[in-house]
Amino acid sequence: MATSAQCFDMRKGTWDSYLCEEMNLRADLLPEIALCHEVVGRVTEEASRQCGLAVGIPVVAGGIDSACGALGAGVINDGEVQEQGGQAGGMSICTDNYRTDQQLILSYHVTSEKWLLQGGTVGGGGILKWFEEQFGYEERIKAEKNGTSRFEEITNLAKKILPGSEGLVFLPYMAGERSPIWNPNAKGVYYGLDFSKTKAHMIRASMEGVAFSLKHNLDVAERAGVEVKRLRAMGGAANSQLWTQMKSDVTNKPIDVPNSDTATTLGAAMLAGIAVGIYKNFEDAVAKTVRVRRSHVPNERNLSVYQKNYRTYLELYARLKEMMQ
C-alpha cells in the first residue's frame, strides 16, 4: 500500500527522504515497509474478541486490490496483462523493469521484484448497470419471466447487432475519465444516432466503447515500450463471453479468462499462503490455484470495422475536449 503514498520511491521501494522534506513530513512517522507476503504480526486476544479469529493466527501484510487481482489472475511474469472489468475498468501490465508514462499509473506488484504499469477507467461493468437501470424495464420483466438475469437479456439484444454497431460509437466517460486522458470533465457521448438505431445498437455500442477505452490504455503502454501479447480477464464483465470477445477483437489480443469473480480475493489468499509456507513461491501458488476456464482469440473479420470506429472514438474526444470543459 506504500506505493500509493506520494513520498514513496518507486525505483527503490523505500520512502523518499527528499520528498518527505519537501512535504514537511517527518520520515520517522512513516511505518516500516513490509513485503506483501510477509507476516507482520499475529491475532491478539483483543482482536480475537472483536473479530472471532483464533489468537495467534498470522497476519500478513497484503496488497492493494488491483495488484492482488493481477496475482489472482496469474499475472506474475514480464509482459503478462490483467484486464479488469468490474464496476470500473482497467488493466495492469507486469514488467521486470521500471517504466513510467505520464498518462498511466506505475506501482509495485505484490510480487515485490516487479512493477505494474496500470490504466484505470471509469467505464466498466458500471456502464451496462447504468444502461439497464435507466432503459432496461422490458429486460427486467423478461428476466423474471424467463428465469434469466437482466444483464443476460440485455446482452442478448447486443448479440443481434453486427460488430461496429453500424457506426454508432460511445465514449464511456460517465464520471469524467481517468487514464489515459485524466479529465474529470469528460462526458459520455453517443455519436452516430439516427432513425435506424435501436436500443440494441446503444447497448452494443456501450460495450464496444468500454473495449475502446481498454485499447486506448494498452496503446499508450505499448508506446511506452511495454510489449503486450496476451490478456487475462477478471471481474464481472469477464463472465460475458460476448463482451470478452469484443475486447479481444478491439485490442487484437487473445484473452484468457481464469477465476473472473474471485481473482482479487484469491490473490490476497495466495499472499497469505506464501507467507506461511503453503506455497513455495509465486510461481508455485499460480500453478496450483489459477485455472483458465476459457480463451478468446481475435476475429480478423471484425478488425477493420473496429479500427475505423476506434479512430472515430479518439477523434470524438479530441474534437469535443474543449467543449467538455
VEXDREN-2710 file (C-alpha; in Angstrom, 1 decimal):
% VEXDREN-2710
k/r/px/py/pz
1/MET/0.0/0.0/0.0
2/ALA/3.1/2.3/0.4
3/THR/3.1/2.6/-3.4
4/SER/0.0/4.8/-3.2
5/ALA/1.9/7.4/-1.0
6/GLN/3.4/10.4/-2.7
7/CYS/6.6/10.0/-0.7
8/PHE/7.4/6.5/-1.9
9/ASP/10.5/5.9/-4.2
10/MET/9.0/3.7/-6.9
11/ARG/12.5/2.8/-8.2
12/LYS/14.0/1.7/-4.8
13/GLY/10.9/0.5/-3.0
14/THR/11.7/2.8/0.0
15/TRP/10.5/6.0/1.5
16/ASP/11.9/9.0/-0.3
17/SER/13.7/11.3/2.2
18/TYR/13.9/14.2/-0.2
19/LEU/10.1/14.1/-0.9
20/CYS/9.5/13.8/2.8
21/GLU/11.4/17.0/3.4
22/GLU/9.6/18.8/0.5
23/MET/6.3/17.8/2.0
24/ASN/7.4/18.8/5.5
25/LEU/6.7/15.2/6.6
26/ARG/8.8/13.5/9.4
27/ALA/10.2/10.3/7.9
28/ASP/10.3/8.7/11.3
29/LEU/6.5/8.9/11.5
30/LEU/6.1/6.6/8.5
31/PRO/5.6/2.9/9.1
32/GLU/8.2/0.3/8.2
33/ILE/7.7/-1.1/4.7
34/ALA/7.0/-4.8/4.6
35/LEU/6.8/-7.3/1.8
36/CYS/3.2/-8.1/0.7
37/HIS/3.8/-11.8/1.5
38/GLU/5.4/-11.1/4.9
39/VAL/4.0/-12.0/8.3
40/VAL/3.7/-8.7/10.2
41/GLY/2.0/-9.9/13.4
42/ARG/-0.4/-12.3/14.9
43/VAL/-4.0/-12.0/16.1
44/THR/-4.0/-10.7/19.6
45/GLU/-6.5/-11.6/22.4
46/GLU/-8.2/-8.2/21.9
47/ALA/-8.5/-8.6/18.2
48/SER/-9.8/-12.2/18.7
49/ARG/-12.6/-10.9/20.9
50/GLN/-13.6/-8.3/18.3
51/CYS/-13.5/-10.4/15.2
52/GLY/-13.7/-14.0/16.4
53/LEU/-10.4/-15.2/14.8
54/ALA/-8.3/-17.5/16.9
55/VAL/-5.5/-16.0/18.9
56/GLY/-2.1/-16.4/17.2
57/ILE/-3.2/-16.6/13.6
58/PRO/-0.5/-15.0/11.4
59/VAL/-1.4/-11.6/9.9
60/VAL/0.2/-11.0/6.5
61/ALA/0.8/-7.5/5.0
62/GLY/-1.3/-8.0/1.9
63/GLY/-1.5/-5.6/-1.0
64/ILE/-3.7/-3.2/-3.0
65/ASP/-6.7/-4.7/-4.8
66/SER/-5.6/-4.3/-8.4
67/ALA/-2.3/-5.9/-7.7
68/CYS/-3.9/-8.8/-5.8
69/GLY/-6.3/-9.2/-8.7
70/ALA/-3.3/-9.4/-11.1
71/LEU/-1.8/-12.1/-8.9
72/GLY/-5.1/-13.9/-8.7
73/ALA/-5.4/-13.9/-12.4
74/GLY/-1.9/-15.4/-12.7
75/VAL/-0.1/-12.3/-13.9
76/ILE/3.4/-12.5/-12.5
77/ASN/5.7/-12.5/-15.5
78/ASP/7.0/-9.7/-17.7
79/GLY/4.5/-8.8/-20.4
80/GLU/1.5/-10.6/-18.8
81/VAL/-1.6/-8.4/-18.5
82/GLN/-4.6/-8.4/-16.3
83/GLU/-7.7/-6.8/-17.8
84/GLN/-10.3/-5.7/-15.2
85/GLY/-14.0/-5.4/-15.8
86/GLY/-15.7/-4.6/-12.5
87/GLN/-17.8/-1.5/-11.9
88/ALA/-14.8/0.4/-13.4
89/GLY/-12.3/-0.9/-16.0
90/GLY/-8.6/-1.0/-16.4
91/MET/-5.5/-3.1/-17.0
92/SER/-2.3/-4.0/-15.2
93/ILE/0.8/-4.9/-17.2
94/CYS/3.5/-6.8/-15.3
95/THR/7.1/-5.6/-16.1
96/ASP/10.5/-6.5/-15.0
97/ASN/11.8/-3.0/-15.4
98/TYR/10.9/0.4/-14.1
99/ARG/8.8/2.0/-16.8
100/THR/6.6/5.0/-16.4
101/ASP/4.4/7.2/-18.5
102/GLN/2.6/10.4/-17.5
103/GLN/-0.7/9.0/-18.9
104/LEU/-0.6/5.8/-16.9
105/ILE/0.0/4.6/-13.3
106/LEU/3.1/2.8/-12.1
107/SER/3.1/0.7/-8.9
108/TYR/4.9/-2.1/-7.3
109/HIS/3.5/-5.5/-7.9
110/VAL/2.7/-7.6/-4.8
111/THR/5.5/-9.9/-6.0
112/SER/7.9/-7.2/-4.9
113/GLU/10.5/-7.5/-7.6
114/LYS/8.3/-6.4/-10.4
115/TRP/6.2/-3.4/-11.3
116/LEU/2.7/-3.0/-12.7
117/LEU/2.1/-0.4/-15.4
118/GLN/-1.6/0.3/-15.0
119/GLY/-4.5/2.1/-16.6
120/GLY/-7.8/2.8/-14.8
121/THR/-11.0/3.8/-16.4
122/VAL/-14.4/4.8/-15.1
123/GLY/-16.2/2.8/-17.8
124/GLY/-16.5/-0.9/-17.0
125/GLY/-19.4/-3.1/-15.9
126/GLY/-20.9/0.1/-14.4
127/ILE/-21.8/1.3/-17.9
128/LEU/-24.1/-1.7/-18.5
129/LYS/-25.5/-1.3/-15.0
130/TRP/-26.4/2.3/-15.6
131/PHE/-28.0/1.5/-19.0
132/GLU/-30.1/-1.3/-17.5
133/GLU/-31.3/0.9/-14.6
134/GLN/-32.3/3.7/-17.0
135/PHE/-33.6/1.8/-20.0
136/GLY/-33.9/-1.9/-19.1
137/TYR/-37.5/-2.2/-17.8
138/GLU/-38.5/-4.6/-20.5
139/GLU/-35.4/-6.7/-19.9
140/ARG/-36.2/-6.9/-16.2
141/ILE/-39.6/-8.2/-17.0
142/LYS/-38.2/-10.8/-19.5
143/ALA/-35.6/-11.9/-17.0
144/GLU/-38.2/-12.6/-14.4
145/LYS/-40.4/-14.4/-16.9
146/ASN/-37.5/-16.5/-18.4
147/GLY/-35.6/-17.2/-15.2
148/THR/-32.6/-15.4/-16.5
149/SER/-30.7/-12.3/-15.4
150/ARG/-31.4/-8.8/-16.6
151/PHE/-27.8/-8.5/-17.9
152/GLU/-28.3/-11.7/-19.9
153/GLU/-31.3/-10.3/-21.5
154/ILE/-29.5/-7.0/-22.3
155/THR/-26.6/-9.0/-23.8
156/ASN/-29.0/-11.0/-25.9
157/LEU/-30.1/-7.7/-27.5
158/ALA/-26.5/-6.7/-28.2
159/LYS/-25.9/-10.0/-29.9
160/LYS/-28.4/-9.1/-32.6
161/ILE/-26.3/-6.2/-33.7
162/LEU/-23.3/-6.5/-36.0
163/PRO/-19.8/-5.6/-34.7
164/GLY/-19.2/-1.9/-35.0
165/SER/-22.9/-1.1/-34.1
166/GLU/-23.4/0.2/-37.7
167/GLY/-21.3/3.2/-37.0
168/LEU/-22.6/4.1/-33.5
169/VAL/-19.7/5.0/-31.2
170/PHE/-19.8/5.6/-27.5
171/LEU/-17.4/7.5/-25.2
172/PRO/-17.8/5.8/-21.8
173/TYR/-16.8/8.9/-19.8
174/MET/-19.8/8.8/-17.5
175/ALA/-18.0/10.2/-14.4
176/GLY/-15.1/12.0/-16.1
177/GLU/-12.3/9.7/-17.1
178/ARG/-9.0/8.6/-15.6
179/SER/-6.3/7.1/-17.7
180/PRO/-5.1/7.9/-20.3
181/ILE/-6.8/11.3/-20.7
182/TRP/-7.2/12.3/-16.9
183/ASN/-10.1/14.6/-17.4
184/PRO/-12.7/14.9/-14.7
185/ASN/-14.8/17.0/-17.0
186/ALA/-15.0/14.4/-19.8
187/LYS/-18.6/13.4/-20.7
188/GLY/-20.3/10.3/-22.1
189/VAL/-21.3/10.6/-25.8
190/TYR/-23.2/8.5/-28.3
191/TYR/-22.2/9.5/-31.8
192/GLY/-23.9/8.2/-34.9
193/LEU/-27.6/8.0/-33.8
194/ASP/-30.2/8.1/-36.5
195/PHE/-33.7/6.6/-37.0
196/SER/-32.2/3.2/-37.9
197/LYS/-30.6/2.8/-34.5
198/THR/-32.3/0.9/-31.7
199/LYS/-31.8/0.2/-28.0
200/ALA/-29.8/-2.9/-29.0
201/HIS/-27.4/-0.7/-31.0
202/MET/-26.9/1.5/-28.0
203/ILE/-26.2/-1.5/-25.8
204/ARG/-23.6/-2.9/-28.1
205/ALA/-22.0/0.5/-28.7
206/SER/-21.8/0.9/-24.9
207/MET/-19.9/-2.4/-24.6
208/GLU/-17.7/-1.6/-27.5
209/GLY/-16.9/1.9/-26.0
210/VAL/-15.6/0.2/-22.9
211/ALA/-13.4/-2.0/-25.1
212/PHE/-12.0/1.1/-26.9
213/SER/-11.1/2.6/-23.5
214/LEU/-9.1/-0.6/-22.8
215/LYS/-7.4/-0.4/-26.1
216/HIS/-6.6/3.3/-25.6
217/ASN/-4.7/2.4/-22.4
218/LEU/-2.9/-0.6/-24.0
219/ASP/-1.8/1.6/-26.9
220/VAL/-0.3/4.2/-24.6
221/ALA/1.5/1.4/-22.7
222/GLU/2.9/-0.1/-25.8
223/ARG/4.2/3.3/-27.0
224/ALA/6.0/3.5/-23.6
225/GLY/7.9/0.3/-24.5
226/VAL/5.9/-2.4/-22.9
227/GLU/5.1/-5.4/-25.1
228/VAL/1.6/-6.8/-24.7
229/LYS/1.0/-10.3/-26.1
230/ARG/-1.9/-11.8/-24.1
231/LEU/-4.5/-10.6/-21.6
232/ARG/-6.1/-12.3/-18.6
233/ALA/-9.6/-11.0/-17.8
234/MET/-11.2/-10.7/-14.4
235/GLY/-14.2/-9.1/-12.8
236/GLY/-17.9/-9.5/-13.5
237/ALA/-17.7/-8.3/-17.1
238/ALA/-15.4/-11.3/-17.9
239/ASN/-18.4/-13.6/-17.3
240/SER/-19.8/-12.2/-20.6
241/GLN/-18.4/-14.2/-23.5
242/LEU/-19.8/-11.5/-25.9
243/TRP/-18.1/-8.7/-24.1
244/THR/-14.8/-10.5/-23.7
245/GLN/-14.8/-11.4/-27.4
246/MET/-15.4/-7.7/-28.2
247/LYS/-12.3/-6.8/-26.2
248/SER/-10.3/-9.4/-27.9
249/ASP/-11.4/-8.2/-31.3
250/VAL/-10.9/-4.5/-30.5
251/THR/-7.5/-4.9/-28.9
252/ASN/-6.5/-7.6/-31.4
253/LYS/-5.1/-9.6/-28.5
254/PRO/-6.0/-13.1/-27.2
255/ILE/-7.7/-13.1/-23.8
256/ASP/-7.8/-15.9/-21.2
257/VAL/-10.5/-15.9/-18.5
258/PRO/-9.4/-17.6/-15.2
259/ASN/-11.2/-17.1/-11.9
260/SER/-13.0/-13.9/-13.0
261/ASP/-15.1/-13.2/-9.9
262/THR/-12.6/-14.2/-7.3
263/ALA/-9.2/-13.1/-8.6
264/THR/-8.7/-10.3/-6.1
265/THR/-9.6/-12.4/-3.1
266/LEU/-7.6/-15.3/-4.5
267/GLY/-4.5/-13.1/-4.9
268/ALA/-4.8/-12.0/-1.3
269/ALA/-5.1/-15.6/-0.1
270/MET/-2.1/-16.5/-2.2
271/LEU/0.0/-13.9/-0.4
272/ALA/-1.0/-15.4/2.9
273/GLY/-0.3/-18.9/1.6
274/ILE/3.2/-17.9/0.5
275/ALA/3.9/-16.2/3.8
276/VAL/3.1/-19.2/5.9
277/GLY/4.7/-21.8/3.6
278/ILE/1.7/-23.3/1.9
279/TYR/3.3/-22.3/-1.4
280/LYS/7.0/-22.3/-2.2
281/ASN/6.8/-19.1/-4.2
282/PHE/4.6/-17.1/-6.5
283/GLU/5.1/-19.5/-9.4
284/ASP/4.0/-22.4/-7.3
285/ALA/1.0/-20.5/-6.0
286/VAL/-0.2/-19.6/-9.5
287/ALA/0.4/-23.1/-10.8
288/LYS/-1.7/-24.7/-8.0
289/THR/-4.6/-22.2/-7.9
290/VAL/-5.1/-20.4/-11.2
291/ARG/-7.1/-22.2/-13.9
292/VAL/-8.1/-20.8/-17.3
293/ARG/-11.8/-21.5/-17.9
294/ARG/-12.0/-20.3/-21.5
295/SER/-10.0/-18.4/-24.0
296/HIS/-10.8/-15.9/-26.8
297/VAL/-8.8/-15.1/-29.9
298/PRO/-9.4/-12.0/-32.2
299/ASN/-11.7/-12.5/-35.1
300/GLU/-9.9/-11.0/-38.0
301/ARG/-13.2/-10.4/-39.9
302/ASN/-14.1/-7.7/-37.3
303/LEU/-10.7/-5.9/-37.2
304/SER/-11.3/-3.3/-39.9
305/VAL/-14.7/-2.1/-38.6
306/TYR/-13.3/-1.8/-35.1
307/GLN/-10.2/0.0/-36.3
308/LYS/-12.5/2.5/-38.1
309/ASN/-14.7/3.0/-35.0
310/TYR/-11.7/3.3/-32.8
311/ARG/-10.3/6.2/-34.9
312/THR/-13.7/7.9/-34.6
313/TYR/-13.6/7.2/-30.8
314/LEU/-10.2/9.0/-30.5
315/GLU/-11.2/11.9/-32.8
316/LEU/-14.5/12.5/-31.0
317/TYR/-12.8/13.2/-27.7
318/ALA/-10.1/15.3/-29.4
319/ARG/-12.7/17.5/-31.0
320/LEU/-15.1/17.7/-28.0
321/LYS/-12.4/18.1/-25.3
322/GLU/-12.6/21.9/-25.1
323/MET/-16.4/21.8/-25.1
324/MET/-16.4/19.4/-22.2
325/GLN/-14.6/21.9/-20.1
END
